[in-house]
Amino acid sequence: MPRDDELRKECPACADPMNDKYREMLIVQKKRKHFEDYVEPVVDKFMNLISFEYGVPLIRGVPYEKVLKLEKLKHLYIWIHSSLKEEFLDALAKKPGDTIESLSIKGAYLTTSQVESICNTLQLSLENFCVWCREVPLEHLLKLQKLKSLHIKMPSITNAEVMELIKDLPHLEILNMRECQLLTEEFVSEALDWLTNNNKQTKLTIYVQGSAINWKEIPGNGHLLQVIEKQENEPVPMNGELSDQYN
């Protein structure tokens, strides 16, 4: 992705101010200094950015909530190494300008209350969501009625909870699930029956990694449903502006 000369000098990242995108995928050792020296100046200078991707692990204390000062920001990816900061949730709730359409938070498990806060704030805008949780915040995820793609790492999710997501998120097209050892092939048959009987028009693609599914017993994929056994580090495209390298 091209960078102008000014940004090339200031920021050893992949940035494209002409297309209003910023992407950092380098493995940087001095993460706090890197963020303060390079990322914050970008946020302050290029206020028209609509897409911000930071694929470098953010250590505790880094003020990544400052990215939410970008009034036109719609697509955000961050990778955290410690619990999600409350300052981030506060900044998200108070974000000026456009609302977030795509949000990916990886690297740490979020609490149910944190997911509740995100879903309450973004329930009218969020279309693409990537989140890790130990418990399944089902009632809050179901608030996201515009959701098109959901990428989750939730070891405790069950067949019944997956079916609730399929039934109650009307625009869902991609469901990507990692480390879901409680899932079995029964939900696939149930999902196919439900999609057929309810005249679902949009195809649903489900990616599953780390489940208890007997893949020999999976019914044939049709035009309404495709279920794919995903390898541990295999990427799955995320709708919207976010890269497919992290999912």
N, C-alpha and C positions, 0 to 999 in steps of 0.2 A: 504494500500500500504506500503511495507516495507521501513524502513529507516536504514541507517547504523548508528553505534554508534556515529560517529563524528557529523553527521547531526542531530541526535536525541538530542544531547547536545546543539547544536547551534540554532536549529530552531524548535519551537513548531508548526510545520506545517506537511502537508502530502507531503513528498518529496521522490523521488525514483531516485537517481542519476544513478543507474544501467540501468534504462529504460529512463533516460534523461527527467524526468518529475518533475514538482513542482506544488503542489496544496495547497492553503491555504483557508480553509473555516470556520475558527474559528471566532466568533464574538469578536473582540478585542477592548477594550475600548480606550486604548492609541494608536491610529492608527498611528500617526506620528512616535512615538518612536518605535513602533513595526516594522514598515517598515524599519526604519534606522538601528535598532539593529539586525534584523533577515533577512529581504529580501535582502538588499544590500549586506551583506556578502555572501549570497547564489549566487547572480548574479556574484559576483567577484570570487567565488571559483569554482562553477560548470559551467564552460563555455560551456559544451557540451549539456546543456539543450535544448531540442527542443520544449517542451510544458510548458507553464507557465500560471497558473490559479490563480488569486487573487480575491476571492469572498468576501473580506472584503471591505466595503465602504472606499474609499480613500479620505481623506479630502484635502482641498486646500493647496497647498504648498508641498505635498509629491512628491518626484522626481521619479514618476513611469516611466518616459521616460528612466531611466537608464536600465530598463529591455531590451531595444532594443540594448544594447551593446552585447547581446548574439548572436554570429555569426551564430549559428546553429538553432536559434529559428524559428519555423514555425507556432506555434499555440499559440495564446495569448488571454487571457480573463482578462479584468479589469472592475471594478465597481467604477464609479466616482460619487462624490456628488456635484461637481461644474462643470463649463464649461471645456471642453477638453483643455488641455494646448497646446499652440503653440509649446512649446518645444518638446512635444510628436510627433507632425506632422513633425517637423524638423528632429527629431531623426529617425522617420520612413523612411523619404526620404533618409537619409544618412546611413541607417542600413547596416553594413557590412555583408558579407556572404550570407546565404540562405535568400530567400524572404518569406514573410508571406503567408501562405495558409489558415489559419483560424484566424479570428479576431472578438472578441465580446467586444463591448463597451456599457455598460449599466449604468443607473443611472442618466444620464443627456441627454438632447436633443442636438444634434449636428447641427451646421448651415450648410446651403447648401455649403458654401465655404470650410468648414472642410471636408465634405463628398467628395467634388470634389478633394481635396488634397489627401485623402486616395485612392480614385478610380484611380486617375492618377498614383499614386505611385505603386499600387498593381494590376493594371488591367491585367497584364500578369500572375499573380500567385494566386489571391484570389479565393478560392473555397467555403468558408463558411464565412458568414458575418452576424453579429447581430448589429443593429444600431437603435437609436431613433432619429426621426426628426419631427419637427412641420410641415414643408413643405416637399413635396415629391421631392427629388433630382433625378428625373427620368432619365434625360439624363446622369447623372454621374453613376448611378447604372447600366445602360445598357452598360457601358464600360466593365463591369466585365463578359466577355464572357466565363470564365471558371467556373462561379458560379454554385454550386450544391445545396446549401441550403442558404436561405435568411430569416432572422428573423428580423421583423421590428415592431416598435411601431410608427405609423404615422397616427394621427387622421384625417388628411385631404385627405388621399388616396381615390381615386374614382374607380368605376368599370373600367373605360377606362384605368386608369393607371395600374391597376392590369393586365389587358389584355396585355398591352405593355410589362410588365415584363414576362408574360407567352410566348408571341410570340417571344420576342427578346433575351431571355436568353436560348440558345438552350440546355444547360445541366442541367437546373433547375429540381430538384427532390423534394425539400421540400420548401414550402413557408408558413411561420408562421407569422400571422398578429394579432397584439393586438390593442385594442381600435380603431377600424376602423369603426366608426358609420355611415359612408357614404356608405358602401358596402351593396348591395342588392343581392337577388338571381339571378338577371339577368346575372351577370357576370359568374355564374356557368354554365348556359346553353350555353352561348357564348364560354366559355373555352372548354367545352366538344365538341362542334361542331368543333371548330378550331383544337383541338388535333386530332380528328377523320379524318378530311379532309386533314390534313397535315402529315399523317402517322407517328405521334409521336411514337417512340419505347419505350421510358422510361416512367414509370408511374409517374405522378405528384401528390403529396399529399399536400393538402392545409389545414392549421389549421387556424380557424378564431375565435376571441374572441371580444365581444363588438361591434357587427355589427348590421345592420338593416335587416339582412337576415330573411326571413320567412322560417324557416327550414322545414315546411310542404310542401313547394313548390319546394324543391330541387330535381332535377332529380336523378334517381338511380345511384349510383357510379358504374363505370365500371373498366375495366382493365387499362384504360388510366388515369383516374382521380378519386381521392377520396377527398371529402371535409368534414372536421370534425369540429363540433362545440366544441371549447375548453373552459374549465373553466378558470377563471381569473388567478389562480396560478398553473395551470396544466403545468408540464414541457413537452417540445417537444425535442426529441433528435436532437442534432446538429451534422452533419457529421464531420468527421475529428477526431482530438484528444481531442477536448474540451468536458467537462462533459455535461450531459443532465440535470443537476440540476438547471440551471439558465434560461432556455429558455421558 
